[in-house]
Amino acid sequence: MVEAPSFRMICVAVITSIAGSFHFGFNLVLTNPSQEAFLSFMNQTLAKRFDGGLSDNTLQNIWSFVVAILFLGALGGSFCIRFIADWVGRKNGLYISIAVGVLGGGMAIASKFIPLFELYIVSRIVMGWSVSVSLGLSALFLSEASPKQNRGAVGMMTGTCVQLGTVVGSVVAMPQIFGTDDLWWCIYATEIGIMLCFGAALPFFPESPGFLIQRGATEAATKSIAYYYNCEEVEAQKHLNEIKEEQKNSTRKFKMMDIVIKRSLRDKAFIGVVVTFAMSFSGVAVINAFAFEILKDTGLNVLEASLANDAISVVSMISSIIASFIVDRNGRRPLLLISFTGILFCNLIIFGLMFTFYQYGYHVLGFILICFICIFTFFFALGPGPLCYFINAELVGQAARSASQSWASVIQMLSRFVIVTAFLPMKNQLGEAWSYLILFVAPVAVSLVYLYFSLPETKNKNPFEVEEAIEDLPKFPLCGGSRRVYDRKQSEQMVITRQMQLVEDYGSIESLSYRL
């Protein structure tokens, strides 16, 4: 029976996630309902240099890049997470990310009153770096601070607070609240206030036990375990020895280039990258960034589109909470295949609704579109939303987790940057419906076929068992040479060969024995 986290651990998880991962979700959507206000600000500041302003299409093309540039900053931040975490610690690293976030928010506010749109662009890059580091460090901090039996439930708090950030960001950025020409700077003032309020609680928490043990601070680590595990010092000492043993068996750490060089890791890491790629090209990036615009283009007025955008964010958060109860009760493979299939059908229906509206202009189609976007968000939260953050670790093992996840993060941020940059220009050239079809149907369909033949079940399996699961997958000639081996003895020999390669790459059989 699964033990529920203690009240103290829940409070720590909520405060840490709102100080950290919450802001990733907040920044994903804040430009969505307030887009007209930002376009007006951009046009006003650039008007003096371009003889009275720019055309609507040019403004939208530039704005698409400005929205997407957040992910370039996040890409830079993803490369810094490991360095900051090992240099100053998980908790102190959060102080740095919060300070940089306050700086980014301050630059955005200053750009309004100078006024200087280029300063706002720089603020997006700075904020992207901050939210990426906050997301990574808060997840790492909670993973190391929480007891092993509560790690899954506590870890889901990171994703839930990302969704909470999208809800709060959607509400405060509504044109009826702060999403106006005069008040959009208050969106960033609100975010700075949230950062500072919840960040002020962090000094009352000890550093994570994992980092303290790495630094040799045994006494401080024992006190940290006693605090987070809510136990006596004798029991904390026992947990301390378990963590030390686990770290001892995971001394081999792989770098990002090791994932490319070592085939035993490369093939499985590529499967995780495809999951991340399909998640990014599922359409969620455009729904986060431009749902308000899409809904207005399908016949809804400003108020209806604002409320619908808020409803989509709320459904997304509720779905992520429901998913936390489902994800550990079912296998990873069926959840991902079912959810991507649901996403594919939803995207086809969304395309059909957009196309039909442009042909006939039926107002009711906008409300039907809201329903299917909500169904889309449910499928997204059921599978790729939470699973893309840890499927890589389960595929490659503990020692290669960080490097494999770094590649997945690079793919996610680059994909989101390309998608958000391309969507509005493609919409202006091809129309919204065809742009949606091209970007979000074919990539998901191809990825779904690949994952059906290549994605093994990873739940409660160590890397050896993952190799065996790969050989039991449905056979398809285009998915690799090993799929063509139908003789059982030859197949078993290939599994043994790959397992021996794993031992050689990892350096010891003990480091491969943990079920993730």
N, C-alpha and C positions, 0 to 999 in steps of 0.2 A: 504494500500500500504506500502511495506517495505521500510524504510528509509535507504539510504546508509550511511556507517560510514563516519565521517569527515576525511579530509586529515590528520589532526594531529593524529587521532586515528589509521588510516592505518599505518602511519609512526611508531607509538609506537608499534603496533602489529608486524610489519615486523622486527624492531630492536630487540624487546624482543624475538621473536621466533627464529631469527637467533642466538642470544646470548644463547638461551636455547634449544628448541626442535630440531633445525637443526642438532645438534650434535648426537642425537639419530639415525637419518637416516644416517648420515655420517659414524658412527661406525658400523652400520648394514652391510655395503657393502664394506668398505675399504679393508678387507682381501679377497674379492671375486676375482677381476681381478689380484691382486698381490700375489695370493696364492703360485705360484712357487718361488717367491723371499723369502717369509717367510719360506717355506719348506727348501730351500737352507740354509738360515740363521740358522734354527733349526738344520739341519744335521751337519753343520760346527761346531757349538758350542757344540754339543753332541758327535761329532766324537772322541774326545780325551778320552771320558769316556767309549765308547763302541767299542773300537778297530776298528776305521775307519768309523763308521757310522751305521745307521740303515737301514732296508729294506724299500722299498717304502710304502708297506702296513702298517708297524709299524709307519712310519712317518705320514701317512695320518690319522691313528687312533688317534695318539697323537694330531695332528693338529685339528682334529674335536673337541676334548675336549677343546683345547685352544680357538678356535673360540666361542664355546658355553659358556665358562666361563664368558664372558661379561655379560650374563644374570643372573649369580649368583650374580655378583656385583650389577646389576640392581635390583635384588630381594631385596638385603639389602637396596638399596637406596629407594625403594618404601615404606619400613617401616619407613623411616626417614622423608618423605616429610611433613607429618602433624606436627611432632615435630618441624622441622626447620621453617615451615611457621608460627606457633604460637609463636615460641621463638624469632626469630629475624625479622620476617616479610617476605613478598613475595619477595620484591626487594632485600633486604639484603641477603636473602637465595640464590638468584641467584648469588650473589658475591661469596658465599661459594662454590656453585657447579662449578662455572667457575674456581675458584682457585684450587679446587680438580682436575678438568679436565686438567688444565695446568700442575699440578703435575703428573697426569697419562701420559700425552703426553711426558713430560720431561723424565719420567722413561723409556718409550718406546724408545725414542731417545738415552738415555744413554745405554740401553741394546745392541744397535747396536755397540757402540764404546768400550764397556768394554772388550769383548762381553760376555753377560750372558743371556741365553734364559729364565732362571727362573725369571729374573727381568722383562722380557717382559710379562710373564704370570701374574705377580703381577700388572703390568700396565693395563692389560685388566680388572682385577677385579676393580681397582681404577676408571678406565674410565667408567665402567659399572655403578658404584655407582653415578658418576657425571652426566652421561647422563640421568639416571632415575630421579634424583632429579631435573635436569634442565627441563626435559619434564613436570613433575608434577607442578613445581612452575611457569613456564611460562604460562601454561594453567590456573592455579588458578589466577595468577596476571591479565591476560587479561580478565578473566571472571568477576572479581570484578571491574576492571577499566573501562570496556566498558559500555555504556548505554544499558538498557535492550533490546531496540528495535534493537540494532546492535550486540547483544551478539552472536547470531548464526553465522553471517558472520565473526565476529572477531575471534570467537572460531575456525572456520575452518582454520584460518591462522596457528594454531599449527600443524595440520595434513599436510597442504600444505608445510610447512617448513621442516617437517620430510622427505617428498618426495623430496624437493629441496636438502636436505642433501644427499639423496641417489644418486641424479644426480651428484652433485659435487664430492662426494666420489668415484663414479664409474669412473669419468673422470680422477681425479688426481692420482688414483691408477692403471690406465692402464699401461701395460708393456712398452708402447711407451712413457710414461711420467715419473712417479715416481715409478712405480711398478717393480723395478729392484733390483738386489742384492745390488747395491751400493747406490741407492737413495730412498729406501722405507722409510727411516727415515724422508724424506721431506714431506711425507703424513701427519705425525703428526705435523711437523713444520707448515704446511699450516693450519691445524686445530687450533693450538695454536694461530696463527696470526689472524684467523677469530674470535676466542673467545675474544681475547684482544681488537680487533678493535671495535666490536659491544658491548662488555661489557663496554667499555669506555664511551659509550653514556648513559648507565643506570643512572648515577648520576644526569643527567639533568631531569629525570622523578620523579614525586612525588611517594611516597608509595601508594599502592592501598587504596581506600576509605574504603573498608570493614575491613581491618586490623586496620586502624587508628581509626575507630569507635569502634572496639572491645577494643582498648587500651584507649578509652575515650578522644582521641585527636580530639575534635570536630572542633576546628578552622582549624587544619591542614587537616582534612577530608573535610571540606567545600572548601578549596583551591584546594585540589586534585580533587574533583568533578568538580569544575569550569574549571580546566585544561583539564581533560579527556572528559568532556561532552561539552566543548567549549561553556560555558554559563556564564551569569552574576551571581553575588553572591546571589541575591535574589532567582533565579531559583535553584541555587546549594543548598540553604537551604531547598527548597522543596524536592529535590532529597535525601538530607541527612535524612530527616524525613521518607521518604519511605524506605530507606535502614535500618534505625533503626527499623521500624515496622516489616520489613521482618525478621531481625535478632531476634527480640523479639518472633516472632511466630515459630522460628526454634531453640529455646533454647535447646530442647531435642536432645542430640547427642548420637548416638549409637556407641558402640565399635565393633570390629570384632567378638568377641565371642557372642555379642547380636544377630548377624545375624544367628549364628548357633543355639542359644537357642530358639529364638522367632519364632514360626512357620509362623506367618503372614509375616515375613520378609524372612525366610529361603527358602520357596518354590519359591518365586519370584526371590530372589537373585540367586538361583540355575539356573533358566532360563537364567539370564544374564551370569552366569559362563559358561553355555553350549554354548552360543553365542561366548564368548571369546575362549573357548576350540576349537570350530569348526573353528574360525578364525586362531588360532595358527596352527591347523593341516590341514589347507587348502593347505599348500605347500609354503606359502609366505616366511616362515623362511628359507627354503632351497634355494628358488630362490634368496633371498637377499644374502645368504651366499655363494652359490655354483653355481649360474647360469653360470658363466664363465666356470667352469669345466664341467658342464652338456653340454653346447653348444660345447665345444671342443670334448667331448666324442661322439657327434653325427655328427662328420665330418667337423666342421668348423676349420679353422686355427686360430692362435692367434689374428691376426688383425680383422678377421671377428667376432670372439667371443667377442673381446673387444668392437667393435662398436655395436654389437647386445646387449651386456649388457648395454651400455649407452642408446641405444634406448629404452630398456625395462624400465629403470629408468625414462626417459623423458615421456614415455607413462603413467607411474604410476603417475607422477606429474600432467600431463594434466588431467588425469582421476579424480584425487582428486579435481581439480578445478571445473570440470564439475559436480562432485558429490555434491559440495557445493550449486549448483543451483537446484539440484534435491531433496536433502534429506529433505528439509522443505516443498516441494510441494507434497510429497507422504507419505503414511503411513509407519511406521517402519516395520510392519509385511510383507507386500508385497515386500518391497525392500530387506529384509533379505532372504526371501524364494526364490525370483527370483535370487538373486546374488549367494546364496549357490548352487542352482540348476545349474546355469551357471558354477560355479567353479567345481562342480562334473563332469559335462560333459567335461570340459576342461582337468581335471586331467585324465579322461579315455582316451582322445585323446592323451595327452602327453605321457601316458604310452604306447599306441599303437605305436606312432612314435618312441619312444626309442626302443621298442621291435623289431619293423620292421627293424630299422637301424642295430641292432646287428645281425639280421638274414641275411640281404641282403646288407647292407653297402651303400645304395643310398645317395649320397652327398646332393641331393636336400631336403632330409628329415630334415636336420638341419635348413634350411631356413623356412620350413613349421612350425617347432617347435617354431621358433622365433615368428611367427604370433600368434600361440595359446597361448604362454606365455604372449604376449601383450593383447590378449583377456581376459586371466585369470586376469591380473592386472586391467583391466577395471572393471570386475565383482567384484573384491576385493574392489576397490575404491568406487564402487557404493553402497555397503552394509556394510559388516563387518568391512572394514577399518575405516570409520568414526563412524559408529553406535556403535561399541563395547565400545567406550569411554564414551557414555552417556546413553545407553539403560538401564544400571543398575539404574541410578538416576530416570529415568522415571518409572521403575518398582516398586521401593521401596519407593520413596519419598525423599524430601529434607534432612530430619534429618538423614536418614540412607545412604545417598549418599556416603559419604566418606568411611564408613566401607564396604559397598557393593563393591565399586570400588576397594578397597584394596584387597579384595578376588579375584576379576577379574584380578587384576594386578599380584597377586601371581600365579594364574593359567597360565596367559600368559607367565610370565618369566620362570616358571618351565617347561611348555610345550616346549617353544623355546629351553631351555637348553637340554631337553631330545632329541628333534628332531635333533638339530644340532650335538649333541654328537653322536647320533646313525647312522646318515645318511651315512657317509663315511665308517665306519666298515660294515654296512649292504650292502653297494654297493660292497665292496670287497668280501663279502661272497656270496651274492645272485644275484649281478648284479644291475645296476642302475635302470632298468625298474621295476623289481619286488619290489625293495626297495621303489620306488615311489608309486607303487600301494598299498602296505601294509600300508604305513604311511599316505597317503593322500586321499585315496578313501573310505575305510571302515569308518574311523572316521567322515568324512563329510556326508556320506550317513546316518549313524545312527543318527547323530545330526540333520540332515534335517528332518527326520521322527519325532523325538521328538519335534522339534520346530513347525512343522506343527500342532501338537495336543496340544501344551502347550504355545506357544508364543502369548500373546494378543497384540492388537493394543494399543500403548501407547501415540501416538501423541496428544498433548493438553489435556491429561487426568490427573486427580488427582488420588491418590491411591484408593479412593472409586470406581471411574469409571473403573480403571484397574481391580478390582475384578469382576465387572459386565461383562467386556469384556472377562475375563477368562472363565466365565460360558457359554458364547455364542460360545466358540470354538468347532470345530468338536470333536465328542466323540470317545474315544478309550480306552478300558478297562485297558490297561497297563500304562496309563498316570496318574493314581491317582483315589482315591475313588470317588471324586466328579464328575468324568466323567460318572460314572455309574448311576447317578441320572437323570432320564428322565422325572419325574413328575415336571411340571413347578412350582407348589407351593413349593415343597420340594427344588427345585433348588433356588428359590428366597429366601427361608429361610436360605439356606447355605450361600448365598451372604451376607445377613444381619448379620449372625453370624460372618463371616470373617471380615466384616466391623467393627463390634463392637470390635473384637479382635484388629484391627488396632488402634481404639481409645484408648483402654486400653494400648497398647504398646507405642503409641506416647504420651499419657498423656493429649492431648487436641485435639479437633476437628479442631481448627484453623490451627494447624500445618499441617493438611492433606488437606487443602482447596486450596493450590496453584497448578496450572497447570504448569508443568515443560517445 
